[in-house]
């Protein structure tokens, strides 16, 4: 897909974000940032604004239908449509960002978030990753949440982008952090094997993305990772799995120009042991919700008590990750 943009993607997004923020068309919530290390450097972000509303714990009754923000996106949040003729996707600003220039790639026609991605979704994502680097020193982290346990918030298909330089902006320069997915770049690729991070305590699978990857190559990598994730959940060889239609599992997918990674999910939320006396006015105290930013090495908390526990006891992070993912023992899958 040729994006056909009239200006650099990074400049376009920054300009539209600035205008939307100044016009009060989006709600930017600031965060406090700390780096914790439980074998892998993780960004811990404290966002008090999250405490103002309950998280996505499963309701006891049926959910009321949500308005679709991607069907007819607000002109104040719409960045552009892709490609310029017969658009299949739209780039839209996230209305509730905690990272500047957080934006979304959504299908223009309805497509389900719980269906498998197709070649055009992956191609558009890859082209955005490339376009961001044109005449710009930064790069993007892309992620996709699919399924009830993935942290997905909208049923209309969409992928999300975070500028890595914006994620680093508030970091202490003396503290090392890089997106978790970058940990694979220094690993050699063994024929017939997935890449794994030894200190990440949940089942995960990654493969390198070759330079100038075609839509067919991207799709092959994605389906290979998806089948491995299904095998990790179902405990079998994951053969004869459909490559279109509804996904069989909940999962998070992440992508950079060098790597694609998938994590199967069994829960949307994990728990942090806290003093309940300190969080009487907080909804769902001690409960943290994780989406695809887990693959960027980022965790968001809403209560100062959660923030304090994780900074004092980084090993709690490992327990949270194990709660939302599947055991590492299920990674014993060869490339299919």
Buried (B, 14 or more C-beta within 10 A) or exposed (E): BEBEBEEBBBEBBBEBBEEBBEEEBBEBBEBEBBBBEBBBBBBBBBBBBBBEEEBBEEEEEEEEEEEEBBEEBEEBBBBBBBBEEEBBBBBBBBBEBBBBBBBBBBBBEEBBBBBBBBBBBBBBBBBBBBBBBEEBEBBBBBBBBBBEBBBBBBBBBBBBBBBBBBBBEBBEEEEEBBBBBBBBEEBEEEEEEBBBBEEBBBBBBBBBBEEEBEBEBBBBBBBBBBBBBBBBBBEEEBEEBEEEEEBBBBBBBBBBBBBBBBBBBBBBBBBBEBEEEBBEEBBBBBBBBBBBBBBBBBBBBBBBBBBBBBBEBBEBBBBBBBBBBBEBEBBEBEBE
